Amino acid sequence: MSAQEEDELKPTFAPGFKLGEDASPEELLQKDKGDESLERWKASLGLNAAAAGTSATGPKVTPLALVLTAPTLPPGKKIEMDLTNPSTVESYRKTPFNIKEGVEYSVTVKFKVNHGIVSGLRYIHVAKVKGVPVDRTEEMLGSYGVKPDGGAYEKTLPAEESPDGFIARNAGTYNVTSRIIDDDSNVYARTSLYLSDVFEFGLSTKSPQ
């Protein structure tokens, strides 16, 4: 990935933003006991004794899937793209899915927190036509701890509309490069989404660098 592409996919921060204290879950769990607001905050992160005892090895976050829903799909139908298996992900690029132009669709990100607290997890994508950026989206997923039951989180992004009209149909292929990244600039997933002039899309994933 070029330096320009890296810059395009960097998270944005408010002026004066500073990263919080890098404390372990055990330290956070013991901090300011008795403060009701902080206890509610800890609970919202899933911070408890069981979560604090998880092994702090490997990446904090494992992206599991991107799920697409749209009204043009059959009732109850959704397209779920597995992000855990590189060969499966590569197959999406070879066999693209179809989505009609000018329809509203939603993307849900599924992920699992493996240990610790992940702060400011966000989804960023940049869409380009013939190498020229035409759209950039940055959506905050939030801050999370290990889920008490060890399960996955799901976050649905604001609905978007697929391109339509003469310009969209003659633009050729759209390339949407995206990543899942946190406040500490840890990259957990990087994907490329391809949109053709008939709005077929395929997904391929590269291992984070």
N, C-alpha and C positions, 0 to 999 in steps of 0.2 A: 504494500500500500504506500502511495506517495505521501510526501510531507503535506501536500495540499489536501489530500483525502483525509489524513489524520486530523488536520485542523478543522475540516468540515464536520467531523464526527466527535469533536471535543465537547464535553458538557459546558453549559454556560452557568455562571454563578453571579449572584447579585453583588453589587459593589460592596467591598468590605467583608465579604464572606470569609470565614475562617473555619477550617476543619475542627471538629470537636475533639475532646480528649480521647485518645486511643486506649480505652479501658477494656479489660476482659469482661465477659458476662458475669463471672463471679464477683468482680469488683463492683460492677453496676448493680448487681442484685443486692449487695450490702450497703450501697450508698444511700444516704438520706432516708433511712427506714423511718416510717411513721408519717412521711409527707404524702398525703393522700393523692395529690395531683401527680407526683412522681411515681407512686405505686400504680396508678392507672396507666401512665405512660409505659411503664415496664410491662404491664399486662398486655397492652396493645401490641408490644413487640414480641409477645410470646415468651417473655423472659421469666423463667422459673428455675427451680433447682435442677430439674431433669435436663433442661436445655443448657444450663450453665455447665453441666458435666459432660457435654459432648466433646469428642476428640477434635482438637483444632488443627487438623491436617487437611491438605488439599484445598481447592477453591471454596470460598464461602458460599457461593451460589452455583447451582446447576440448572441452566435453562432446560426445560423439558419439551415445550411445544409452543407453536403459534397456531391459534385457532381462528379461522375465518368464518364469519356468519354473514349472510346477505339475504334479503327478501326474495331474490331470484332463485335461490336454492329451494329444493323441495321442503315441505314442512318438516321441521325437526332435523333437517340435514345440516351438517357443518363439515368444514374441511379442516382436519387437524394434521399439522405438519410436525413430525417428530424431529426434535433437535438433538436427540441423544445419540443417534446412529449416523455417522458421516455418510455411509453408503446409501442409507435410506434417503437422507437429505439430498444427496446427489441425484437420486432417481426423480425427484420432483422437477429438477431442471430439464430432464430428458422427456418427461411426460407432464407437460404443463396443465394446470387447471384452467377452467374458463370462468370469466366473470364478465357480465354485460357492461357496456359503457353507460355512464350516467346513473349508476345505482349506488345507493348508500350501503356501505359495508362496515363491519367492525372487526377489529383484531383483538384477541385476548392472549396475553402472555402468561404461560404457566411456568413456574420455577420453584425450586426447592432451596431453602437455606440450610446449609450443612452444619455450620458452627458459627459461634460469635454473633455479632450484630452487623448487618450490612446497612450502611447509611447512604441515603440519597440514590437509591437504585433508579435508573431511568432508561428509557428506550429512545434512541435517536435514529432517524433515517434521513438520507439525502437522495432525492430523485434527480436523475440527469437524463437529458436527451442529447445524444451524440456528444457526450462529454461535458455538456453545459448544464450546470445546476438549475433546476426549475422549481424545486420545492425542498424545504427542510422542515422536519417535525421533531420536536423534542418533548417527550411526555414523562413526567415524574411518576415512577411506580411506587416509591415510598421507602421507608426504612423498616427493616424486619429483623426478627430473631428467629431461631429455630422454632418451628411450629410444635406446640406441645405434643401432638400426636405423631410428629415426624413426617407429616404429609406435605403437600405442595400448596403454594399460594396461586391464586388466579387474579389477574388485573386486566380489566377490559378498557381499552383505550377509547377516546372519543371517536364517534363515527366519522368516516370520511366518505367522499363520493368519488367513484372512478371517473377518469377523464371521459369527455364526450365531445361531440361536435366535429366539424371539418378539421380544425387544427389538430385535435387529438388523434383523429384517424390518419392524419398524414405526418405525424411526428416520428413515425418509425418505432423503434424499441426504446422503452423506458428502462433504465437500470436504477433500482432502489437499493442502496447499500445501507445496512442498519447495524446497530450494535446495542448490546445491553451492558451498561457500565455504571459504576458507582462513584460517589464523591471522591474516593481515593484513586480514581482513574484505573481501577481494576476492570478489565474487559472480560466478560463472561461468555459472550457470544458475538459473532460477527456473521452476518448473512447478506446474500445478494438476491434481490427479488427482481424478476424480469417481467415487464409488462409490454406486450406487443400491441400493434395497432388494432388487433381484435380483442385486446385485453385478456390475453392468456398470460398466466404467470407461472414461473417455476422458481424453486428455491434451492440455493446451494449454500453450504456453510464452510467457512475456513476456520481452522483452529486459531484462537486468539494468539497474537504475537507478544 
